[in-house]
Amino acid sequence: MKTADLLARQERIPIWALPPSFLLIIGASYLFTFYDLFAMNVTFAQTALSLGWVESPTSPALASLESIPVLAYIVAYMVGALGISPLSDRFGRRTVLSAALLVAGLGSLANGFAGGYAEFVLARTVTGLGIGADFAVSTTYVSELVPALRRGRYASALYITGAIGVVASTWISLLLVTPPAPFPHGVPFALGSSGWFAANGWRVVYWIGGSLAILGAALRLVLPESTRWLLMKGRIEEAGRVVAAMEARALRRLGALPQPRTLQAPVERAPRVPYSAILGDRTYSRRFALLLPFWALTYVTVYIGVAGLSAVLGAIGFGFPVNEMLVAVGSTGDVVAMALAAIAADRWDRRRWVAISAAISLAGIALLGPAAGNMALALLGSFVYFIGFNMVMPIAFTLTAESFPTRARASGFALSEGLGHVGGALSMFAASAILAATADPLMALLAVTSFQVIAAALIQLAPRTTARVLEDVSP
């Protein structure tokens, strides 16, 4: 009964009741992850040139060369999600959060020191291992601390830090790895064509990201443990102290709190094997069977966008460094996408917002596809396209975490979103096949986006989670 009372007290708090800095600390993984992915998107051409893999920054071979490190990163991501994140269901969210981001940061630093293809791929593998674990646990952690009516808003707000990472990564990369060119075809004061930066600018980009990740891992040690995890483990006094601190902070800001509602669903102790709580339960195994193909399809479109779009644009008629500039300007749409998600996620059914995101992607393609030679239209199309394929992420992450019980929430997220990265693993191979099948820019980009459209249709079959207490959605 005391467990239910503590949950009810926490759920009545209508705001983020921990220090605002904690949101930024949790968001460090989002900032680093998106920074790191977009770093490879923009810098890979210089990496390949400086290490002798290609002779031209728009070589068609870039897409296939990039497919291997992307595959290695994503396979490692799945291993981290499936093999490491479930440890948080047994040993706590906070410890795994710090350890996972530390591993990812060390991998990024190693990327900057790579001297050959094998070393580059190995470093991407280490980075993916840490990020896979971190994403599953950080999404779970936030979902367990935020009240039902604000869960989508605050989970989406974390992605604003990720959007900052996207913008920082693309513009830092443009500055350090591309030759100077008049705006909007490039950056007039770029450093990538002369001196040391002409061959090594890409290394600095990875070193910056790795340093940020290691700093974020250290800061996470100040976070409190998840209250729901503490209650699941029977550590009621510790959970009570966290809830009391949240109530005190909320009272200072609001003056009064509503009366707790009665919660009927107690938190259960974790099973010895968290995956059994998903695969051995009819309800949750059905949800997993729906969410897995959703993520696999979504990630084909997303990973082409975040890791290989510059290579695709270069192959369909947008020259260098115009293709890089389109990615950089388009990436600012990521900030808009995350802000929209934070505002909208709790205002309407999350499933419907996923469908709206796919429609926005198609609108961007309609502008970008025919725009070779029209820079203004191409920039607008890229901006809109980035809004569409990025807006789906925070909303779908929240919905996925909500779809599984506390005793196996990180494990259920890892099974669905982590294994769903098989779509990301195949993304650059899919891009290469699409480019081989058609040289028409509009058809190529429509083919890339079709995966997101199918996924959006599929997710309409998922349960409604918006504004519902976690224990009501997933007892």
Disulfide bonds with the S-S distance in Angstrom:
none
